[in-house]
Each structure stands twice: as C-alpha cells, then as structure tokens.
Amino acid sequence: MITVRSARHLCSRFHVAGISVCIFLGATTGLQAGTFIYEAIDDFPSIDVGEVPYYRDTGTGLNVLAINAANSTYREKFARAERVFEGPAGNYNITLLTLGELDGEGVYRLRVNGELVDEVTNAAVDIDYTEQQHEFANVLLPADAVLAVESLANSNDLIPEGDGFAFARGRWRRLSLQSVGDTGEPTVDLGVSLTLGASAFEQDKNIQITATVQNQSQETVATSPQLVVTLPAHVSFVEGTECAADLQLVSCALPELAPGAEVDIALVAHLNEQNEAVIEAAASADQSDANLADNTAREVFSAQSQSEPDTTTDPTGVPSTEPEAPATNGDTDGESSSGAFSPGLWLAVFIFLYLRRKPLFGVLHQK
C-alpha cells in the first residue's frame, strides 16, 4: 500500500478478495512535504537485491515480506527490498513496522542510497507476529532517493525444530515517512483500534465488531472524520450506525471529534465460510494527520466448527440429545472405565427396576 498525504487526498490501499484497492479516505490540506506509507508486499518492486531474496508472505493475512528460513543457505544472511522515494527532498521521521516472532529476535536495517541509517532489533515476544515499531528520526532524504529495508532470518535457540531450532523469518509489513517540517496548518492525530466479540466465530453466525476512533490531538477538532472497514471475501456486512457497504468496503461517517474525544462504531457482519479472516480499518478527517502510523488497525479471527448435539437413537427410534457421561481415568473397584457396569451399579439398577416393575431385559437391550 502507498498512502500519500498530499494537498488533496489520503489514499489507502487494501487487499480485497486478492485485489489491491485504493480508497480515497478524505480531503486533506496544507501538508507540503507529505506523509508516505509504503506497504512491503505492494510497494517494493525489488525484493531480491540482498544476500538472499525475500518472498511475499500473505498466509493468514500477514501481508509481509519474509525470508524462507526453511532453506538453510538463507539463514543469518540479509535480504533487501528497495524502492525509489517519490516525495520532495527533506528531513523525515521514518517508522518501520515489523513482526515479532517467537523463534528469533529479528534484526533490521534502513538504508538510503545504499548508506546505512541505523540497525535495530526486535524485542522478544510472547505472542507470534506481534507488531513492533522502530523509529528513525530526522533522516535526510534527497530527491529520488533509493529506500532499502534489510532483515535476516535468525534463531534464538528456544524452539526445537528437527535436529536444531526454529528460525524467525525477518518479517516486516510497512515503512512510513512523515515530513519533519512544520506546514503551519492545524493537524489532528487519529488513532484506530478494533475489538471483536470473540476470537473465534461459527460459520453462518454473526460477528460483532467495534471500531474505536480517537482524536489524540490536543488542539485541533477533527471535522468530517470517516472510518473505512475492509472485510474479507467470505464475510458480509449486516448493519452499522451511519455505515454503508460497497462489496467488502464498509464506510462509516463519524461525528466531529473534539481534541481528546473518541467514538465507538458497532458493526455486525456475517461469517459465510469456515475460514480464518482478517479485518482492517482506517480513519481520516478533513485535516492533515500528525501521525499516520496509528490510523489503521487490523484483527485476525478464526472460525470454529459448529457444535452439534448427540443424536444417538434409543431402542424406541427417538433420537436422544442427552450428553454422554464423561469418561474417567479409572474407578475405585478396579473395573474398566470402558463402559461396563460395576457389580454395585448392577445392583442399583436391579433395585431401581424392581421398584418400578420394569423388566431388566429392556435395560440390557438399551445398553
């Protein structure tokens, strides 16, 4: 995705059913040098110019560049992705969005025209693919500068795999550039977060989605704010306040947001297939945004099988919906727990049937 804040519009590019879609989120004003957001898998045409190549990892909605660490010759070597900077010369604050991995703390480098700006390392994580941001402050970019991001596949020797240990793949998702210069125009700072009603949903059931948009600016009111939610192909929009859907893109008109104010937007969608899905959201307003790095959010959820009742048929031909008794690891009188009655239980059944004057044969037949 390239997101460019110019004097006119903000364009955000999402993946919808395998198609790259550019959404103009709203008019902007006065940002002369601009803000540029480059998506790793879309906006870096050269991904094989390092010691080893990258590949585009789109599995389970990751949408990152990664190194194939399964190839042992690719380990502990830097891959590099490059592109030409499209903005005017100037100083920029640059943010690299990476993914933390359980099996290694990735090392990343930023280069401008081949010159190393800095090298950073991911922190250890408890959850795989946790997003991490690395900041490169006040970087001077000449016109038509070649931007390059490098990373390597390494291991922390914590996760056994085969005869050795698993390797992290140096995954990264996005490079954001924000002009350092003051444009003299008021700016907002919108932040977006997504919350799902559960981490897993059943097929043919509804999904509850809450998007929270906050104006983190201390001075400027965000006018005509807008939220765009992107649903995967197998999820359909049902309803949402001030929201309308065009295929998988759901646009929601938000109320004016005073400095520090926030608004929650409740959406309902429907899961049509039992597949994992990624939901993305982006927010914008009439004003320029001081920090686009938090204007987008994404959540991944899994689909679970529908629970089905036990339909065992009893001798009368009527399906039974009684739950099965839980199995035990053993019993106190040494009898097997595979389903055979113990002598004490036989006696209890006999007394019960005698009192009810029902033949024992019926019980034996049911068993």
Secondary structure, DSSP 4 states (H G I P E B T S, - for coil): -EEEE-SSEEEEEEEETTEEEEEEEEE----SS-EEEEEHHHH--B---SSB--EEE-GGG--EEE--TTSGGGBT-EEEEEEE--S-SEEEEEEEEEEEBTTB--EEEEEETTEEEEEEEPPP-SSTTEEEEEEEEEEEE-TTPEEEEEEEB---S-SEETTEE------EEEEEEEE-S--SS-EE-EEEEEEES-SEEETTSEEEEEEEEEE--SS--B-S-EEEEE--TTEEEEEETTEEEETTEEEEE---B-TT-EEEEEEEEEE-SSS-EEEEEEEE-SSEES-GGGSEEEEEEEEEPPP----EE-TTSPEE-PPPPPP-S--TTS--SSSPPPHHHHHHHHHHHHHHT--HHHHHHH-
